[in-house]
Amino acid sequence: MALTRCIWVQNDVQEGLLPGGLAEVLAILERAFGSPLAVVDADTGQLVRPIRYPPGGRWELWTALCGQVAQHGQAEFLEDEDPLLVLAFPLGHNESSHLVAVGIFLCRSIKLGENLAEAAAILGIPEAEVGLWASRQLVWSPEALIRLSDLAIQYVDLQQQAQQFAQEAESLSAHLANTYEEISLLHRLTRNLKISRSDEELGRVVLEWLLEVLLAEGVALQLLPVTDAQGSLSAGGRREPVLLTAGRCPVDNASFSQLIEYLNLGVPLQPVVINRTISRRPDWPMPQIRQMILVALVEGENLFGWLAGFNHVEDGEFGTVEASLLSSVAAILGIHSGNLELYRQQSELLAGIVRALTSALDARDKYTCGHSERVAQISVRLAQQLGCDSRQQQTIYLAGLLHDIGKIGVEDSVLRKPDRLSPEEYEHIKRHVQIGYRILQDLKKLDNVLPIILYHHEAWDGSGYPDQLPAEQIPLGARIVAVADAFDAMSSDRPYRKGMPMEKIENILRAGAGRQWDPKVIDAFFQAKKDILEIVRRERAELPAAWLPGSSPQAPVGISPGTH
């Protein structure tokens, strides 16, 4: 019987006891785990969000153990009784860290006639119902559960931070300065806050606006390198300070940094205002600066940079009006920088979740190990050949990684069958496209990926599945992934055959153009064939030997015709 993914509806859940937004986060986590999650208040031992089915038979023990889980701040198994795993993990490390999620999982398939009395006691259901419950569950390894739990904890943390950022932004909007110029500038600034706009792009625009309303000869914005919580440079972040200027700015990047070092400010909470009483002193290091306002771009404990106005246009003094204006602008820029960093971290988290899912799929079948990564890279190369932009290429790459994720819900006996599938088995495995769609449908960042996953087995002549879409009714990304998927499948070893010779693969692709596959994508394949073969050779060479079928690494396509 095919495994089907099932999450029971929580009709009587006490969602009102959960912090704002956490119920929606839990729904997404349940989709990722493929199983309902209970929530325990570790401080009181109260089961604030029970699992409707199976009810579980040892909640008194589990709720008691949740206090240790919250204290340790990491995922732990409360039960490890074959074939069941009861997993608990804290819902973040912030103010909601006293809440712990608990789920019941299957670590292997149930055998026919197996004694299930112990499992029934743990699940809190009659023994006769255990098999039916198990048939609806995904099979997890303990390692995969721990990895996904770690990602879930990070995801909850990031969602809570995002909510906090939103609240701070709303609070800031309520305390805008009263002058017309400040309100006008801040209005324009907030209208241009887009997560797709980099802090440097926004900074350049803001400096030009500031120069219009601030009585300063020049303005400058120094953006600092992005660091993580330990003070190390973040992967993918800025590596060196960047100075942006407008008007007559009396400093360059190096001298601006020297000025900050001289002032020895740390992270000031208030603007620093310097007028003639200070700049006329003999020890003032920069005589070209007569007046200055300096404010920090701060979000929480993170310092993202410095915003400064230099030299009053009337050689007067800067005061509270100018300081208030720069403080408001710097606060918004700091929040924007924090949101950009949070968005980058969320993107990395999404990538981690994707790779965890594909790793779980690869772990089930050594003959398809690395297939998803190869399909993803080949698909991107085809997309480049067809002129797709970078955003389309990113979508197609994710779709390539996840195109077969629905096979998590395919029975091992079918997925690992050592010879060709029967018609009934083929119909069963065809369901993987709908299963994959359902697994990922609640991840909003994957909205553009879902049609590719659902339709990558459609055929140009309308004979494919699941909806028999013809020709250009099939999304372009799905047509691209279809060719990449077919090529890698034909060129890879399978339990029932060796990978095909390249000459035979090329003949099949040419014969299928206009029938099975989009002719333009087939043309792109042959135009990019050299690069595609190099992708396959490189990716297969990097696979760990333990994941490869047989006792020796698989020969790359096109290298040794006698072995594929």
C-alpha positions in Angstrom: 0.0 0.0 0.0 1.3 3.4 -0.9 2.4 5.7 1.9 0.2 8.8 2.1 1.1 12.0 3.9 -1.5 12.9 6.5 -1.8 15.6 9.1 -4.9 15.5 11.4 -6.9 18.7 11.7 -6.7 20.3 15.2 -10.3 21.3 15.9 -10.0 21.6 19.6 -6.5 23.0 19.9 -5.9 25.8 22.5 -4.3 28.1 19.9 -5.1 31.1 22.1 -2.4 30.0 24.5 0.3 30.3 21.8 2.2 33.5 21.2 1.1 35.5 18.2 2.1 34.0 14.8 3.3 30.7 16.4 0.3 28.8 15.2 1.1 29.6 11.6 4.7 28.7 12.1 3.7 25.3 13.6 1.5 24.6 10.6 4.5 25.0 8.3 6.7 22.8 10.6 4.0 20.1 10.6 4.1 20.1 6.8 7.9 19.8 6.9 7.8 16.9 9.4 4.8 15.3 7.8 3.3 14.7 11.3 1.2 16.7 13.8 3.1 18.4 16.6 2.0 18.9 20.2 3.1 21.9 22.3 4.1 21.7 26.0 4.6 24.6 28.4 7.9 23.4 30.0 7.5 25.8 32.9 4.1 24.4 34.0 4.2 21.0 32.4 0.8 21.8 30.7 0.0 20.3 27.3 -1.2 23.5 25.7 -1.6 22.0 22.2 -2.4 18.3 22.2 -2.2 15.9 19.2 -5.7 14.7 18.3 -4.5 11.4 16.9 -2.7 9.4 17.9 -3.3 10.7 21.5 -0.1 9.2 22.9 -0.1 7.1 26.1 2.8 8.6 28.1 2.2 12.3 28.2 2.8 12.6 31.9 6.4 11.4 31.4 6.9 13.3 28.2 5.7 16.7 29.6 8.0 16.2 32.6 11.0 15.6 30.3 10.1 18.7 28.2 11.6 20.9 31.0 15.0 19.4 30.3 14.6 19.9 26.6 13.8 23.6 27.1 16.7 24.0 29.5 19.2 22.3 27.1 17.8 24.3 24.2 18.2 21.5 21.6 16.2 18.6 20.1 16.1 15.4 22.1 14.3 12.0 21.9 11.9 11.4 24.7 11.2 7.8 23.5 13.3 5.5 21.3 11.4 2.3 21.2 11.6 0.5 17.8 9.8 1.3 15.5 8.8 4.6 17.2 10.6 7.8 18.0 9.1 10.6 20.2 11.0 13.8 19.4 10.9 17.1 21.4 12.5 20.4 20.5 12.2 23.9 21.9 10.3 26.5 19.9 13.1 28.9 19.6 15.5 30.5 22.0 13.7 33.8 22.7 10.7 34.6 25.0 8.9 31.5 23.8 11.7 29.1 24.7 9.6 27.6 27.5 7.4 26.1 24.8 8.4 22.7 23.4 7.1 20.9 20.4 6.6 17.1 20.6 6.0 14.7 17.7 5.7 10.9 17.3 7.5 9.5 14.3 8.2 6.1 12.6 11.8 5.1 12.2 11.1 2.0 10.0 8.3 0.3 8.1 6.0 -2.0 10.1 6.2 -5.7 9.2 3.2 -7.8 8.5 2.2 -9.8 11.6 4.6 -7.9 13.9 3.9 -7.6 17.6 2.8 -4.0 18.0 1.7 -4.0 21.7 4.5 -1.8 22.9 4.0 0.6 20.0 0.2 0.7 20.8 1.0 1.6 24.4 3.2 4.5 23.3 0.8 5.8 20.7 -2.2 5.4 23.1 -4.3 3.5 20.5 -5.5 -0.1 20.1 -2.9 -2.4 18.6 -5.2 -3.1 15.7 -5.0 0.6 14.7 -1.2 0.8 14.8 -0.6 -0.6 11.3 -3.1 1.8 9.8 -1.5 4.8 11.5 2.0 3.6 10.4 0.9 3.3 6.8 0.2 7.0 6.8 3.6 8.1 8.2 6.8 9.1 6.6 9.8 6.9 7.7 12.6 9.0 9.3 16.1 8.3 10.4 17.0 9.7 13.9 19.7 11.8 12.2 17.4 13.3 9.7 14.9 14.2 12.5 17.6 15.9 14.5 18.8 17.9 11.5 15.3 19.0 10.6 14.6 19.9 14.2 17.7 22.1 14.4 16.5 23.9 11.3 13.0 24.2 12.8 14.5 25.8 15.9 16.4 28.3 13.8 13.2 29.0 11.7 11.2 29.8 14.8 13.9 32.1 16.0 14.0 34.0 12.7 10.2 34.3 12.6 10.2 35.8 16.1 12.9 38.2 15.1 11.0 39.2 12.0 7.9 39.9 14.2 10.0 41.9 16.6 11.5 43.9 13.6 8.0 44.7 12.4 6.9 45.9 15.8 10.0 48.1 16.1 9.3 49.6 12.7 5.6 50.4 13.7 6.8 51.9 16.9 9.3 54.1 15.1 6.7 55.4 12.7 4.6 56.6 15.6 7.5 58.9 16.8 8.5 60.7 13.6 9.7 64.2 14.0 7.2 67.0 13.5 8.9 69.1 10.9 7.6 69.0 7.4 11.0 68.3 5.8 11.6 65.4 8.1 8.2 63.9 7.6 8.5 64.3 3.8 12.0 62.6 3.7 11.0 59.8 6.0 7.8 59.2 4.0 9.9 58.9 0.8 12.3 56.7 2.6 9.8 54.2 4.0 8.1 54.0 0.6 11.4 52.8 -0.9 12.0 50.1 1.7 12.1 47.0 -0.3 13.7 43.7 0.7 15.0 43.4 -2.9 16.8 46.7 -2.6 20.3 46.4 -1.1 21.4 48.7 1.7 23.9 50.4 -0.6 21.2 51.2 -3.2 18.9 52.6 -0.6 21.8 54.4 1.1 22.7 56.3 -2.1 19.1 57.5 -2.5 18.8 58.5 1.1 22.0 60.6 1.0 20.7 62.6 -2.0 17.4 63.3 -0.1 19.2 64.3 3.1 21.3 66.8 1.2 18.1 68.5 0.1 16.8 69.0 3.7 19.8 69.0 5.9 21.8 72.2 6.3 25.0 70.4 5.6 27.6 70.7 2.8 28.1 67.0 2.6 26.6 63.7 4.0 28.2 60.3 4.3 27.1 56.7 5.1 29.6 54.1 6.1 28.3 50.5 5.9 30.3 48.0 8.0 31.1 44.3 7.3 28.3 42.0 8.4 29.1 39.8 11.3 27.3 36.9 13.1 26.5 36.6 16.8 30.1 35.5 17.5 31.6 38.5 15.7 32.8 36.5 12.7 32.2 37.7 9.2 28.9 36.2 7.9 29.0 34.0 4.9 27.8 35.9 1.9 27.9 39.3 3.7 30.0 42.4 3.1 33.7 41.9 3.8 35.0 45.5 3.9 33.6 48.9 5.0 31.9 50.8 2.2 31.6 54.6 2.2 28.8 56.4 0.3 28.8 60.2 0.0 26.8 63.1 -1.4 27.7 66.8 -1.7 31.1 68.0 -0.5 32.2 65.3 1.9 35.5 66.1 3.7 36.5 62.5 4.4 37.2 59.2 2.5 36.6 55.7 3.7 40.0 55.4 5.6 39.8 58.8 7.3 36.1 58.2 8.3 37.2 55.0 10.0 40.0 56.9 11.7 37.5 59.5 12.9 35.3 56.8 14.4 38.3 55.2 16.1 39.4 58.6 17.5 35.9 59.3 19.0 36.0 55.9 20.6 32.2 55.8 20.7 31.4 52.1 21.0 27.7 51.9 20.0 26.2 55.3 21.0 22.5 55.4 21.7 22.4 59.2 21.1 23.6 61.3 18.2 27.1 62.8 18.5 27.1 66.5 17.7 30.3 68.4 17.1 30.4 72.2 16.6 33.1 74.9 16.8 33.7 74.5 20.5 35.2 71.1 19.8 36.6 71.5 16.3 38.7 74.5 17.2 40.6 72.5 19.9 44.3 71.9 19.1 43.8 68.1 19.5 41.0 67.9 17.0 42.5 65.6 14.3 40.5 66.8 11.2 40.4 70.6 10.8 38.5 70.2 7.5 35.5 69.2 9.6 34.0 72.3 11.3 30.7 70.8 12.4 29.4 67.3 12.3 26.4 65.1 13.4 27.2 61.4 13.7 24.6 58.6 14.4 24.9 54.9 14.4 22.9 52.4 12.3 21.8 50.0 15.0 19.3 47.2 15.2 19.2 45.5 18.6 22.9 44.9 19.5 24.0 44.9 15.9 26.0 47.9 14.5 25.5 48.1 10.7 27.2 51.4 10.1 27.4 55.2 10.6 25.4 58.1 9.1 27.0 61.6 9.2 26.4 65.2 8.1 29.4 67.5 7.7 29.9 71.3 7.9 26.9 73.6 8.3 26.1 75.4 5.1 25.9 78.8 6.9 28.8 77.9 9.2 26.3 77.8 12.1 25.7 75.0 14.6 24.0 71.7 14.3 21.3 71.1 16.9 18.5 68.9 18.0 16.4 69.3 14.8 19.2 68.0 12.6 20.2 65.3 15.1 16.6 64.1 15.4 16.3 63.9 11.6 19.5 61.8 11.2 18.6 59.6 14.1 15.2 58.8 12.6 16.8 58.0 9.2 19.5 56.0 10.8 17.0 54.0 12.8 15.1 53.1 9.6 18.3 52.2 7.8 19.4 50.1 10.7 16.1 48.1 10.7 16.3 47.7 6.9 19.9 46.4 7.2 18.7 44.0 10.0 15.9 42.8 7.7 18.3 42.3 4.8 20.5 40.2 7.1 17.5 38.3 8.4 16.3 37.7 4.8 19.8 36.4 3.9 19.7 34.1 6.9 16.2 32.9 6.0 17.4 32.2 2.4 20.2 30.1 3.9 17.8 28.3 6.2 15.5 27.5 3.2 18.5 26.2 1.3 19.3 24.0 4.4 15.8 22.7 4.6 15.9 21.9 0.8 19.1 20.0 1.2 17.9 18.2 4.3 14.9 17.0 2.3 16.9 15.9 -0.7 19.5 14.2 1.5 16.6 12.2 3.2 15.5 11.1 -0.3 19.0 10.2 -1.4 19.5 8.2 1.8 16.6 5.9 0.8 18.1 4.8 -2.5 21.9 4.7 -3.2 21.2 4.4 -7.0 19.7 7.9 -7.1 22.2 9.5 -4.8 23.2 12.9 -6.2 20.5 12.8 -8.9 18.7 15.8 -7.6 21.8 18.0 -7.4 22.8 16.9 -10.9 19.4 17.6 -12.3 19.4 21.0 -10.6 22.7 22.0 -12.1 22.0 20.7 -15.6 18.6 22.5 -15.5 20.3 25.8 -14.7 22.8 25.3 -17.6 19.8 24.7 -19.9 18.0 27.8 -18.5 21.1 29.9 -19.2 21.3 28.6 -22.8 17.6 29.5 -23.2 18.2 33.1 -21.9 16.4 32.8 -18.6 17.3 35.6 -16.1 19.0 35.0 -12.7 15.7 34.9 -10.8 14.3 32.2 -13.2 17.5 30.3 -12.9 17.3 30.3 -9.1 13.7 29.0 -9.2 14.7 26.3 -11.7 17.7 25.3 -9.5 15.4 24.8 -6.4 12.9 22.9 -8.5 15.7 20.6 -9.8 16.7 19.9 -6.2 13.2 19.2 -5.1 11.6 17.6 -8.3 11.6 14.1 -6.8 10.9 15.0 -3.2 7.5 13.3 -3.4 9.3 9.9 -3.6 9.7 10.2 0.1 6.0 9.0 0.1 6.7 6.1 -2.2 7.0 2.6 -0.8 10.5 1.2 -0.4 9.5 -2.0 -2.2 8.7 0.1 -5.3 11.4 2.7 -5.0 14.2 0.2 -4.6 12.8 -2.6 -6.8 15.8 -4.3 -8.5 14.0 -4.8 -11.8 11.5 -3.0 -14.0 8.2 -1.8 -12.5 4.8 -3.4 -13.1 2.0 -1.2 -14.5 0.5 -1.0 -11.0 3.8 0.0 -9.5 4.4 2.6 -12.2 1.0 4.1 -11.4 2.0 4.2 -7.7 5.3 6.0 -8.4 3.6 8.5 -10.7 1.9 9.9 -7.6 5.2 11.4 -6.4 4.6 14.6 -8.3 1.4 15.3 -6.3 2.9 14.1 -3.1 5.9 16.5 -3.6 3.5 19.4 -4.4 1.5 18.8 -1.1 4.7 18.5 1.0 5.9 21.9 -0.1 2.7 23.8 -0.8 2.7 25.8 2.4 6.3 27.2 1.9 5.5 30.5 0.4 9.0 31.0 -0.9 8.5 28.0 -3.1 5.3 29.2 -4.9 7.2 29.5 -8.2 8.8 26.1 -7.7 5.6 24.1 -7.1 4.3 24.1 -10.8 7.7 22.7 -12.0 7.6 19.9 -9.4 4.0 19.1 -10.3 4.5 19.1 -14.1 8.0 17.9 -14.8 6.6 14.6 -16.1 4.2 16.2 -18.6 5.0 15.5 -22.3 5.1 17.9 -25.2 2.5 15.9 -27.1 0.1 15.8 -24.0 0.7 12.2 -23.1 2.4 12.9 -19.8 1.1 13.1 -16.2 -0.5 14.2 -14.0 -2.8 16.5 -16.1 -1.8 15.7 -19.7 -0.8 19.3 -20.5 0.5 19.8 -24.0 3.3 21.9 -25.4 3.6 25.4 -24.0 0.9 24.9 -21.5 3.6 23.1 -19.6 5.6 25.7 -17.6 9.0 26.4 -19.1 10.8 25.4 -15.9 9.1 22.0 -16.0 10.1 21.4 -19.6 13.7 22.2 -18.7 13.8 20.0 -15.7 12.1 17.2 -17.7 15.1 17.1 -20.1 17.7 17.3 -17.3 15.9 14.6 -15.4 15.6 12.2 -18.4 19.3 12.7 -19.3 20.6 12.0 -15.9 18.3 9.0 -15.4 19.4 7.5 -18.8 23.1 8.1 -18.1 23.0 6.7 -14.5 23.3 3.1 -13.4 20.1 1.5 -12.1 19.6 -1.8 -10.3 18.3 -3.4 -13.5 20.7 -1.8 -16.0 23.9 0.1 -16.5 23.8 3.7 -17.7 23.2 4.1 -21.4 26.0 5.0 -23.8 26.0 8.6 -24.8 25.3 7.9 -28.4 22.1 6.0 -27.5 21.0 8.8 -25.1 21.5 11.4 -27.9 19.4 9.3 -30.3 16.6 9.0 -27.8 16.6 12.8 -27.1 16.5 13.7 -30.8 13.7 11.2 -31.4 11.7 12.5 -28.5 12.0 16.2 -29.5 8.5 17.5 -30.3 6.9 14.3 -28.8 8.2 13.8 -25.3 10.2 17.0 -24.9 10.2 20.7 -26.0 12.3 20.9 -29.2 13.9 24.2 -28.1 15.1 22.6 -24.8 16.5 19.6 -26.7 18.4 22.1 -29.0 19.7 23.9 -25.9 20.9 20.5 -24.5 23.0 19.8 -27.6 24.4 23.4 -27.6 25.4 23.1 -24.0 26.3 19.4 -24.1 30.0 19.9 -23.3 29.2 21.8 -20.1 26.5 19.4 -19.1 28.9 16.4 -19.4 31.4 18.3 -17.3 28.7 18.9 -14.6 27.8 15.2 -14.5 31.5 14.2 -14.4 32.3 16.6 -11.6 29.2 15.8 -9.4 29.6 12.1 -9.7 33.3 12.3 -8.9 32.5 14.1 -5.7 30.0 11.6 -4.4 31.2 9.7 -1.3 32.1 6.1 -2.2 29.7 4.8 0.5 26.8 6.4 -1.4 27.7 4.9 -4.8 26.2 1.7 -6.1 28.7 -1.1 -6.3 32.2 -1.3 -4.9 33.8 1.4 -7.0 32.9 4.9 -8.1 30.6 5.2 -11.1 32.3 6.2 -14.4 31.3 9.7 -15.6 29.1 10.0 -18.7 31.1 10.0 -22.0 34.4 8.9 -20.4 34.2 5.1 -20.7 31.4 4.0 -23.2 31.6 0.4 -22.1 30.5 1.1 -18.5 27.2 3.1 -19.0 
